[in-house]
Amino acid sequence: MSTQKFETLAIKTQTERSQFNEHSTPLHLTSSFVFDDAEQMRAMFSDEVEGNIYSRFSNPTTTEFIDKVALMEGAEAGWATATGMAAVFTTIASLLQSGDHVVSCRSVFGSSHVLFTKIFPKWNINHTYVDANQQDDWEAAIQENTKILFVETPSNPGIDIIDLEHLGKLAKKHGILLVVDNCFATSYIQKPIDFGAHIVVHSATKYMDGQGRVLGGVILGSKAIIEEVKAFARHSGPSLSPFNAWILSKSLETLALRIDRHSDNALKLAQFLENHPSVEAVKYPFLPSHPHYDIARKQMKQGGGILSFIIKGGIEAGKRFLNAVELASLTANLGDSRTIVTHPASTTHARLTEEERLEVGIKQGLIRVSVGLEHIDDIIQDIDRALEKSTEK
């Protein structure tokens, strides 16, 4: 285990160099690899010898990215996927069988909700949702056929904080797997494995890239678990492209710097919004007013770059606010260098019923802000001006 700090590992970790001894991580744009002879080809296809056969299976550039993230997350191994949702789907589809059961926090990303409610039930894989704020309900929801506890923390978009230490102990007690979507926090400010998680998934599209350029996902865990994931993914094909892996690996070199700035800006914006007359409520992990502030401080190094607030005036005020922002973008992403504002009720969680949205705290006036790297004074000025316009009839 390396004793180097996170920031150093993110920059200096490099699996291999080519014969040209390049300084930067090389990019291997090839769909397949050449064998020395027939015997080597046979041995690789029978898994007697390790090596690169086909980039759907492995690629040196993709492997470099996986190894770096695994080291940063404190995992033994990993597998990279084409998107964050491919990482979520592949994890559950590879590890569960027909008749198995998942216990999940109710506050999850909209597409994860569709997987649990529409896709997996086709294969007789069912779920029970638990209110993120009801810690005691987790154990009550566990059944004899429960195989996975699934959690997002901070959650999307409600910014709920769930006690990972509690769930880690619960998973160990019942002999089930704890899967944590660590996308919002990133491995820089939260390491779920330290609290008992068996698997960590990321949408690398978000903070790992950090500039809204490429799609990607990654699954981290023990070697034994990842071997099961590989066996499924190798044939189902949700592989990350080498080019995207190269972009993501280079982006990791600045992850710590970016998250420091994202978190600092987000905290300042949250503090500003908390005292704004047009705002009903603000949720940010490192605001003392957050209902699980103490848990956030225990398991997170910083508060991250995402906050949510409820604008007074409901849906109409929310529309006026979105139409009035100038610096912030309206787009279907987060974790970008640019500040992004979203209205979850009409976008990311539009497929939920109104009752389902309210159950996870998504009111019509809820606005999610992915706070960017612009100067905080400019971000606040833009948000403030848009809030003023939201009150105009």
N, C-alpha and C positions, 0 to 999 in steps of 0.2 A: 504494500500500500504506500503510495507516494505521500511524502510529508509536505509537498509544495501546496501553496494556496490556490484557491479556485481560479483566480485571475491568471495565474501562471500556467496552470494546467490547460486552461482554455486556449492559450496562445502557443505553448511549447509542445503540447502533445501532438505527435505525428507518427503514425503507424510505420510508414516506410517512405523511402525516397527511391526514385528510379535511378538508372545508371547515369543520368545527367546530374544527379546530386542537387536538385533544385531546392531553393530556400522555402518557397511557398508550397502548400499542399498541391500535389499534382492532380490533374483531372484525366480520368481514363474513360474516354468516350468510345466505347466499343460494346457491341451486343454480345459477343462471344470471345472465347480465348482459345489459343492454339495449344495443342498437346505435343510433347516431344516425340512420343511414339504411341503405338497401339496399346501397350501395356499400361502406360500412364493414363491414357484415356479410360481404359477399363477400370483401373483402380480408383480413379476419381468418381466415376459414375456409380461405383459400388460403395462409395464412402469409405474405402480403405485408406485413401490418401486425401488430405485436405488440399484445396486449391480452387481456383476460379474456373468455372465451366461456362457459365452463361449469366449475364448480368441480371436476369430475373432471380437467380439464386444468390449471387454475390458479385461484388465488384470492388476493387481496391479502394476506390474513392468513397463508396458507400460504407465499406467496412471502417475506413478511417473516421468517418462521421459517427458511426455507431459506437466505436471504441471510445471516442472522445466524450460523447454524451454519457455513456455508461460510467466512465471514470468520474465525471462531474456529478452524476446522480448517486454514486456509491453502489452501483449494481455490478453483478458479475458479467452480464451479457446483455445483448439487445438485438432488436430487429427494426429496420426502417421501412416505412410504408409511404405510399404516394401522397396521403393526406392524413390529417389528424383523425378524421372519422374512420378512415381505413384502419388506423391503429386501434381505435375503440372496437370496431367490428371484428377485426382479426383476433384481438385478445379474447373476446367472449366466444366467438365462433370456434376458435381452436381449442379452447379449454373445457367447454361444456358439451353435454350430450342431451339428447331428447329426454325430457322429464326433469331436467335440472332447474334450479331456481336461483334468482338473483335478488338481493336486497340492495336497494339504491336510495340515495338521497333524492327527494322529490325535485329539488332544484337542480336540474341538469340542462345542458345545452339542448336546443330544440331537436336536432338530429339524433342525439342520444335518446331522447324521449321517443322518437319515432321507432328507433331500433327496438326499444323495450316493449312498446305497445303495439307495433304493427309487424315488424320483421321477425323477431325471435319467436313470438307465439306461433308462427307458421311451423316452427320446428319443435313445438312443445317445450320451449324454454320460456318460463314465465318469471314474473318479478313482483316484488312488493315495494312500494315507495314508503319512505319514512320522512317525516318532517325534519329538516336539518336542525331545527331548534329544539327537538325533543330527543335528547340523548338516550333516555331510558327505553325509547321505542325500538331501537335497533335490535336489541337482543330478543324482544318480544316478536319481532318480525321473522326471525330465523326459524326455518323449518327443517325437517329431516333431510330434504333434498336440496337445501341451500348450499351452493358451492362458492359463491362470490359475494363479497360486500363491495359495492361500487360507489365511489364518492368523488365529487368535485369540491375542492376547497382551495381558495375562495370559489364559490359557486357562480355560475353564469345564468342570469345576470344579477341575481339577488345579492351577491357578495356575502353569502352566508359563510361562516367559519365553522368547520366541523372538527372535533377533537380527534386527531389522528392517533394519539396515544391510546385513547379509550377504545377506538376501533381496532387498533393493532392487538390489544389484549383480548378483545372479544373474538377476533378472527383466530387467534392462537387457541383460545379456550374451546372453540367449536371445531377446530381443524378445517377452517375454510380460508379462501384466499381474499386478501384485501387488495383491491385495485384502486389506485388513486390517479385521477386526471389532474396533473400538476401544471397544466398549461398556463394558468393565470399567474401562479407564483414563480415558476421556473425553478430549476435546481439551484440557482444562485441564492434564493431567499427561503427555500423550503425543501427539505429532503425527507420525503415520506418513508423511505426505507429505514431511516433512523428511528421511526416511531412504530415500526412493525409492518409496513406495507410490503407485500410480496411482488407487486407489479406496479410500475409507474408508466403512464402514457402521456404523450405530449402531442399537441398540434404544433409541429415545428414551423408551420406557416406563420405563427404569431410571433412571439418574442425571440425565438431562436433565429429566424430570419431578420425580423425587426424593421424591415423596410418595404414590406408589401410586394415582394418580387416573385417568390416561388411558393409552391405547396409542398408539404411534407409532414410526416408523422414518425413517431418512434415509440417503441415498446421496450421497457427495461425490466430486468428481473434476474432470477437465478439462472444458471446455465441449464438446469433441468427444465425449468418452465419455458425458457426461450427455445429449447430444442423442440418442444411441443408446438410452439408458435411457428417456428421455421417449417416444421413438417407440413403444417396447414398452408402457410403463406407461399411456400415454394411452388405449390401446385395451383393455388387459387390466384396468385399473381398480383397482389397489391403492392408491388415493389416500388421503392423510391428510385427515381432516375439518377444516374451518376452526376449529371450536371446540377440538379437540385441539391444533391448531397454535398457537392463541392461548394456551392453558394452558402449552404447552411453551416458547413464546417468553418468557412472563413468568417461567417457572421458571429459564430460563438466566441471568436477572439475579442469581440467588443461587447459581449452580453453583459458583463458586470458593470461596465461603464454606463451602458444604456439603462439598465435596470436601476442603478443609483439615481440617475436623472429622472427617469419615469416616476419612481417612487417619491422623490423629493417634490416634483411638480404636482403629483396627485394629492399628496398630503396638503400642500398649500392651497390647491383648488378646493379640496374637501372642506378645509377650515373656512375658506371664503364663503362657500355655498351654505355652510351650516348657519351662517348669520344673515343670509339673504332673505329679504321679505317675500320673494316670489317662490321660495323653496319650502316645501312641507317637511321633508326629511332627507338626510344624507346617510349613505352607508359606505364606509371605508374602513378596512381592517384596523388601521392604526389611529382611528379617531376614538377617544375614550368613550364616546357615546355609542359605539358599536356594541350590540348586546353580548358579543363574544370577544371583546377586546383583549381580555386576559389570555384566552386561548391563542389568539393571533400572535400576541407577544411571545408566547411560549414556543410556538412552532414555526414562526416566520421571522426572518432577519429584518425585513422591511415590509411595508404594506402593499407593495406592488403598484402597478400603473393603472388599475381599473377602479372606478367608483361608480356608484349609481345614486341618483337623487329623484325625488318625486316633485314634479313641478305643480304648483297650485293652478287650478283651472282645468285639470284633466286633459283629455285627448286633444281638444281644440287648442289649448295653451301649448301643449307639446308640439303640435304641428307648426304653430307660429314660431316657436323657439327654433325648431329644426330649419325652418325656412329663413330664419334671420341670421344664423351663424355664417360667418365669412371665412375666418381662419380655419375653423374645424371642418372636417369633411363628413359627408353623409355617404358611407360606404359599408359594405358587408365584410368587415374585417376588424381586427384589433391587434394591439401589440406593435403597431406601426410607429415609425418615427414621427408621423403626423397625427395630430389629435383627431379623434373620430368620435362622433356622437351618433347614437342609435336609439330608435324607439322599439324596444323588444316586442311589445304587444302587437305591432303591425308588421314585424320583420322576422327576427330569429325565432320567435315563439308564437307566430301567427297561427300555426296549425293546432295549437292548444285551444281548448274551449276557454271561455271567460272564467268559468269556475276553476279550471285547472291552473290558469295563470294566477288567479288570486290566491290559490293554495300555496304558491311559491313566492308570493309577494310581488307579483308583476301587476301593478296597477296601471290604468290607462295613461297616467301621467309619468310613468317611470322612464327615465332617460339614463342610458348607460354611456359613460364617457371613458374612452381609452385615451388617457392623457399622454400626449406626445412629448417630443424633445424640444419644442419651440421654447422661447423665453416665457417663463411663467407669467410675467406681467402682460404679455400679449395674449396668452391663453385666457387669463382672467378677464381681460378687457373684452374679448370676443364673447365669452360666455355671459358676462354681465350685460352687454349690449343686447344680446339675443333674449335674455330673460326680461329685460325692460320691454322689448317688443312683444313678448308673449302675453303681456297684460293688456295690450291694445286690442280694442274690439273693432 
